Amino acid sequence: MNAWNEFSTGGPGSSSWMNAPEWFGFFYDFTTDEDATACVISAIASGTAATSDAVDGGALRIANNASDENSGANFHVDAAGFTLAAGKVIEFKARLRTTTATAADVWIGIFPIDTDLIGGVTDGLWFQLTDASASLAFNGYAGSASILSETGCATISDLTWFTVGIKITMDASTAAKGLVQAFVNGEEVVHVLKTNLPASTVFLTGGGTFLSGAAAAQVCDVDYVGIRKTR
């Protein structure tokens, strides 16, 4: 469970995941069906999402219906207990891969509970792979308005694992102000101070979505996902 030690120097997190007196949160590596059932799965156009035994170590395999474009699923952990409160730190990390990087929509990051992220996200910070491009972007929304849009964060390859990390360090006294850092494969790709982050009344959790970009069998494997916050 000490997965947070996998963050490289400069990335979010270096202390033990199990350091409960200082942090609270969750980490699921989808080695059992129980990890998948901790998530709320919302199928899109008859897509599916379940723990896969065909991946070494297990993964949440999100699959399209094998015959339609824009098929897949949305998932989030069924507990949104994280807010961007003053003086606190939130960290998120996930590892994933997709069949065809240039033919998929993939979102992964920190959101409120929402069964249709692509259809109308209101708040959050997330990595985004858009159909017809292998270029990974990093986006942010607050109150249904865009607050952050960084393109060209990384180039994703087909069926190749990559890690993403998000660290938000909130200002101790000014609401909605905090340092946002984003990481791909341990390398920092975003470092920006924002003054218009989601309000502290918005409850967030980890999640994402996958939609196929072609009318053929496609999957997105999520090896693990975790989020934690300082007490």
C-alpha positions in Angstrom: 0.0 0.0 0.0 3.0 2.3 0.2 2.4 3.4 -3.4 3.0 7.1 -2.8 6.7 6.4 -2.5 6.6 5.8 -6.2 6.4 9.5 -6.8 9.7 10.8 -8.1 11.6 13.6 -6.5 9.7 16.8 -7.1 6.5 14.9 -7.6 3.6 14.8 -5.2 4.1 12.7 -2.1 7.1 11.1 -0.6 5.9 9.9 2.9 4.2 6.6 3.5 0.7 6.2 2.2 -0.3 4.7 5.6 0.8 7.7 7.6 -2.8 8.2 8.7 -2.2 10.8 11.5 -1.1 13.3 8.8 -3.2 12.2 5.7 -6.5 10.6 4.8 -7.5 9.1 1.5 -7.8 6.0 -0.5 -5.6 3.9 -2.9 -7.0 1.2 -5.1 -4.8 -1.0 -7.4 -7.6 -3.2 -8.7 -6.2 -6.5 -7.8 -9.6 -7.7 -6.5 -13.2 -7.3 -7.6 -13.8 -5.4 -4.3 -11.5 -2.5 -5.6 -13.8 -2.2 -8.6 -17.0 -2.3 -6.6 -15.7 0.7 -4.6 -16.2 2.7 -7.7 -19.5 3.9 -9.3 -19.5 2.8 -12.9 -21.7 4.6 -15.4 -21.8 2.8 -18.8 -21.8 4.9 -21.9 -23.4 3.3 -25.1 -23.2 -0.2 -23.6 -19.5 0.1 -22.5 -18.2 -1.9 -19.5 -15.8 -1.5 -16.6 -14.6 -4.3 -14.3 -11.4 -5.7 -12.7 -9.4 -7.6 -15.3 -7.4 -10.7 -14.6 -5.7 -10.4 -18.0 -3.5 -7.6 -16.7 -0.5 -8.4 -14.5 -1.3 -7.1 -11.1 -4.9 -6.4 -12.0 -6.5 -3.3 -13.5 -9.9 -1.6 -13.9 -10.5 -2.4 -17.6 -12.9 0.0 -19.3 -14.1 -1.3 -22.6 -16.3 -0.1 -25.4 -19.0 -2.3 -26.9 -16.5 -3.5 -29.6 -18.7 -2.1 -32.4 -19.4 1.6 -31.9 -17.5 4.8 -31.6 -18.0 6.9 -28.4 -18.7 3.8 -26.2 -17.1 3.3 -22.8 -17.7 4.2 -19.2 -17.3 6.8 -16.5 -16.0 5.9 -13.1 -15.4 7.5 -9.8 -14.8 6.3 -6.3 -18.0 6.3 -4.3 -16.8 8.8 -1.7 -16.2 12.5 -2.3 -14.6 13.6 0.9 -11.9 16.0 -0.4 -12.2 19.8 -0.5 -9.7 22.5 -1.4 -9.6 23.9 2.1 -7.2 26.7 3.1 -3.7 25.5 4.1 -4.3 21.9 3.0 -2.6 19.7 0.4 -4.3 17.3 -2.0 -2.4 14.7 -4.0 -3.7 12.4 -6.8 -2.0 9.7 -8.8 -3.0 7.1 -11.4 -1.4 4.7 -13.9 -3.1 3.8 -17.1 -2.9 2.9 -20.8 -5.2 2.8 -23.7 -5.4 0.7 -26.9 -5.1 3.5 -29.4 -3.9 6.8 -28.1 -5.0 8.7 -31.2 -8.5 7.2 -31.1 -9.9 7.7 -27.6 -11.2 10.3 -25.2 -9.6 9.7 -21.8 -10.1 11.9 -18.7 -8.4 11.1 -15.4 -8.1 13.3 -12.3 -10.0 15.0 -9.4 -13.7 15.8 -9.9 -17.0 16.0 -7.9 -19.1 12.9 -8.2 -20.5 13.0 -11.7 -21.7 10.2 -14.0 -21.1 12.2 -17.2 -17.8 14.1 -16.9 -17.4 14.8 -20.6 -21.1 15.9 -20.9 -20.7 18.8 -18.5 -18.0 18.9 -15.8 -18.4 21.8 -13.4 -15.3 21.6 -11.2 -12.0 19.7 -11.2 -8.5 19.3 -12.4 -7.6 16.5 -14.8 -5.5 15.1 -17.6 -7.2 14.8 -20.9 -6.5 12.7 -24.1 -8.7 13.8 -27.0 -9.8 11.7 -29.9 -7.6 12.2 -33.0 -4.5 13.3 -31.0 -1.9 11.5 -28.8 -1.1 14.8 -27.0 -2.0 14.8 -23.3 -3.4 18.1 -21.9 -4.1 19.3 -18.4 -7.3 21.2 -17.7 -9.1 22.8 -14.8 -12.7 24.0 -14.2 -14.3 26.0 -11.4 -18.0 26.9 -11.3 -18.5 25.6 -14.9 -15.8 27.9 -16.2 -12.3 27.0 -17.5 -9.5 28.1 -15.2 -6.6 26.2 -16.6 -5.7 24.7 -20.0 -2.2 23.4 -20.7 -1.5 21.5 -23.9 1.4 19.3 -25.0 2.1 17.9 -21.5 3.2 14.5 -23.0 2.8 12.3 -26.1 1.0 9.0 -25.3 1.8 5.8 -27.1 -0.6 2.9 -27.8 -0.8 0.2 -25.1 2.0 1.9 -23.1 1.6 2.5 -19.4 2.0 6.1 -18.1 1.5 7.7 -14.7 -0.1 11.0 -13.9 0.0 13.0 -10.7 -1.6 16.1 -9.4 -0.6 18.1 -6.3 -2.5 21.1 -5.1 -1.1 23.2 -2.2 -3.7 25.6 -0.9 -2.8 29.0 0.5 -3.2 29.3 4.2 -5.4 32.3 4.2 -6.8 33.2 0.8 -9.8 31.1 -0.4 -9.5 29.4 -3.9 -5.8 30.2 -4.1 -3.2 27.5 -4.4 -0.2 26.1 -6.2 -1.1 23.5 -8.9 1.5 21.0 -10.0 0.9 18.3 -12.5 3.2 15.4 -13.4 3.5 12.8 -16.2 5.8 9.8 -15.5 7.2 11.7 -12.6 8.2 14.8 -14.6 6.6 18.1 -13.7 4.6 19.5 -16.7 2.5 22.2 -15.0 3.5 24.5 -12.2 1.2 27.5 -11.7 -0.3 29.5 -8.9 -4.1 29.9 -9.3 -6.4 32.3 -7.5 -9.7 30.8 -8.9 -9.7 27.2 -7.9 -12.9 25.3 -7.1 -14.5 26.6 -3.9 -13.9 24.9 -0.6 -17.6 23.9 -0.5 -17.1 21.6 -3.6 -16.5 18.0 -2.6 -14.1 16.1 -4.8 -12.9 12.6 -5.5 -10.8 10.6 -8.0 -12.2 9.3 -11.2 -12.2 9.4 -15.0 -13.8 8.4 -18.2 -13.0 6.6 -21.4 -14.8 6.8 -24.8 -13.6 4.8 -27.8 -12.7 6.8 -30.9 -13.4 4.1 -33.4 -16.0 1.5 -34.2 -13.7 -1.4 -33.1 -12.8 -3.1 -29.8 -10.9 -0.8 -27.6 -10.0 -0.6 -23.9 -8.5 1.7 -21.3 -6.8 -0.1 -18.4 -6.4 1.8 -15.0 -3.7 0.1 -13.0 -4.3 2.1 -9.9 -5.9 5.3 -8.6 -5.3 7.2 -5.4 -6.1 10.5 -3.7 -5.2 11.8 -0.3 -5.3 15.1 1.6 -3.6 16.5 4.7 -5.7 16.6 7.9 
